Amino acid sequence: MDFTTTFQISQMIVNELAGSAFVHKMQGQLFKSQGYTKLGQKYLDHYTEEMGWVEKYTDRLLDLGQVPEVNVCNQTTLIEDPKAYLEADLKLQKEGVETLYKAMPALASDPTTYDITKAYLLDEEEDLYWDEEQLALIEKIGYQNWLVKQL
């Protein structure tokens, strides 16, 4: 069986997700330093969860005899305003979910990677919905009230 498509998609996910996870970790530290303990911890926990997915894809690549390439460091500026970060993260989540949906048919001939990606896609959709819920909550209760809930 030709796993070229699996290699390409899995490698892309490893690199994109590892970079994104690191940004979530740094944002979490920033939010905690601003006193938004709950929000900061949410993103620190999110980092750990995302790195678990990186490990699953890395293991899959290794199982197939492919040594992953590490290319995860792009310059990113942290966003100090939590609402502005949620908006930026929502945009990235939507793009990521769309990319995963497009990748699914290409992985159909590799059921193992397909199943990993399906589970990962469900997790990413939950993250997208969380961003949407938080922004909707901000609209309903006001930004200052929402910020108080993040302390």
Secondary structure, DSSP 8 states (H G I E B T S, - for coil): ---HHHHHHHHHHHHHHHHHHHHHHHHHHHHHHTT-HHHHHHHHHHHHHHHHHHHHHHHHHHHTT---------------SHHHHHHHHHHHHHHHHHHHHHHTGGGTT-HHHHHHHHHHHHHHHHHHHHHHHHHHHHHHH-HHHHHHHT-
